[in-house]
Structure formats: C-alpha cells, structure tokens
C-alpha cells in the first residue's frame, strides 16, 4: 500500500512526534511504501505570525500536497498534525485529488482552542457543546491571548461550517473515551467516522530484575500532570519516589527533593534510562489532572511488567484496569493517592507478581507493533473499500 503521511512537527519534539515516527517506521518495516511530508512552524516571530494567520487556508501547503499526491499517487493520506503551518488546506487538497483521508486526533484542538480541555488548573469542557467557543476566548485558553484564541477558534469553526471536518473519511482516536468526547461534541462527527486505535510501543524482552521499593514518575513536570499532588503525597508518606522529566515545575521539584531525602529528582532521562528505572521500580505513578489523549508511558511500563497507579480521569483510567494491572485514585486527591500507594506496598509478593504479569499480558494483547500494524491497515482498507 502507498501511504502519504503529513505532520507538522512541534518546535520542541514531544510524544506526538515520536508516535508519528514510530508508525512511519512500522509501516515501512511491514513493506508499505511511505512518503513523509513534514511541515514546520518557524521560530522567527514574523514568519510564525504570518503562518498562524494563514492557518485558515495555507495556499503553499495546498499546492505542495496536491503536487505530492499527483506524483506519488498514494492509496491513502494520513494526517497527524496540521496546526498551524500545514493548515486544513491539506484536507481540501486531498479531496480535489479524490484521495481518501485518515486523520489521527492526537489532541482535542478540534473541540477547544486549548487543545487539552484544561485551563487554569481545571478540566475545561465548556467548548464541547458550543457552536462557537466564546467562553474559551474570554478566558484566553490558547497562549493567554484573546486574538490567538479567537483566530484558532475561528479557523476550526470556519472549516466546520464549510464541511472540512465532516468530509474526512476516517478519524482515529486513541481510546474509546476520546471517541465519545468527539461524538458527543458540537463538531458533528458521526460515530462510524471514528475508529479507535491506541498507540504502541516496541516489544521488550523482560529479564528478571530485582525490584526496589521506589515508586517512579516519568513525564512533563507541569501543572496538568498533577505534580503538586504527587509531591504532597510523598512528602507525607515518606516512601521513596524517583521523578524523571523536565518542564515548568522542574525547579520546584528539585528544591523539594533537596528538602525531602525520600524524593529523588533524576532530571531528563533517555529512553534507555527510563526503561531501566521502569524495570526496577516497584510501580509507576501517573497523577494527571487533565484529559490525556493517551498514556504512552503507561504502556511502556506494561511492556516491562510494571503496574501503574493512575488518576481516574481520561485515557489513563481506560488503559489501567483497577486491581488488575494497576490502581485508580481520584485526580488531585492526595489522601486517595497515598491510600493506593500503601495498598500496593502492603500486598504480598505473590499478589504483586500476579499484577505484574497481568500488566505484561495487557501490553501483549493490545499494544504491540504487530497489533498496531494490523489495526492501521484495517483502517486504511476501510476507506479504500468505501
């Protein structure tokens, strides 16, 4: 199969960029012909401002995509991120060439200018049922700017009105939870337009490692990740906690780690370092207080037989089955987090080992490369059959 992949790379590479690269490599490994068309948002503020303004319809990206389709002649176009350099013009270019389109919803940008459904320390859902998100604009949910929030909202609304979103052949959400958010929103996407396909992680040969008593957090150190809840819980319980990652709250984490010897800040970690800590920690902890679209770090832990204690919110609660491959606690609730941490700590070693095996089974049944490849091709084939 010939597949044209389009993605606007983020200025600072993150999880979404890694997922796109992993899927591209997976498809190539399985014998499919890939053409990767990459766009980039410039660092230059003048160029960046112009492209943001042109994000309603960027003629340069329209002609670039149309020409690529004419030369490469793909069976299907798979779009990951159009914001903002590529613009929705890529979808219109594909339609002029009668090329089927698949679009992975890695975030909630079509539902709210915030892109995360999170604002000012809380989940923000007001935009979901509004035909135009005036409250989001009033609250400046995108980059704390009235104008930028308005313009992004207008771009999404305009393409809703002219049918751009309605005419996409197939959307991919990463969880059933995400699908329900989109179906029940004002975006007017039909349930049959959306397929659920999670992310995946490479298979890992799990060698028997002695586990320490340390809990592990790996991720961006920012407000929406529930860092305050995490720190407050372990300041109270005195148990060993390892924290890996970077972000706006890294300095706060560093200072608290100096004050509390049971909390160790590891700084940014390489992928191999993350795997070492995941394989030797007693359990992973995810304390997000926002609607994550997926939890890649959770399935990476599962691949290593490491259970996860997660906030009962969004994708994480869909990936982790309470008391089977991990535990849930109420988002932001320090007392409940400590309850689950102590519950895990006090389990017998035999019970812990059973839960570890169930975590690995979850990975093997849902999140392997071969499983993901089969799901992707099934989705592509469904739009070709139509």
Secondary structure, 3 states (H helix, E strand, C coil): CEEEEEEEECCCCCHHHHHHHHHHHHHHHCCCEEEEEEEECCCCHHHHHHHHHHHHCCHHHHHHHHHHHHHHCCCEEEEEECCCCCCCHHHHHHHHCCCEEEEECCCCCCCCCCCCCEECCEECCHHHHCCCCHHHHHCCCCCCCHHHHHHHHHHHHHHHHCCCCCCCCEEEECCHHHHHHHHCCCCCCCHHHEEECCCCCCCCCCCCCCCCCCEEEECCCCHHHCHHHHHHHHHHHCCCEEEECCCCCHHHHHHHHHHCCCEEEEECCCHHHHHHHHHHCCEEEECCCCCCCCCHHHHHHHHCCCCEEEECCHHHHHHCCECCCEEEECCCCHHHHHHHHHHHHCCCHHHHHHHHHHHHHHHHHHCCHHHHHHHHHHHHHHHHHC
